């Protein structure tokens, strides 16, 4: 399933990084958020608090290494899916 993140990235339906993910959540663009299971406490709190407030589902099923490898970057702690179709693909 992590390889689908790469597909979403190529389709420009993914945003990466804590600050960008928070902006996407606040603007209503984020449909689903993946948070690394090994993210720092502060990052985890920021992202989960925003997701709960704006009612965006957050999943912690992958670690940072898996997220990073899936999208071809390094040290990735969170990503947001920006498309309902991709969100539905991950929820199956």
Secondary structure by P-SEA (a helix, b strand, c coil): caaaaaaaaaaccccccaaaaaaaaaaccccbbbbbccccaaaaaaaaaaaaaabbbbbccccaaaaaaaaccccccccccccaaaaaaaac
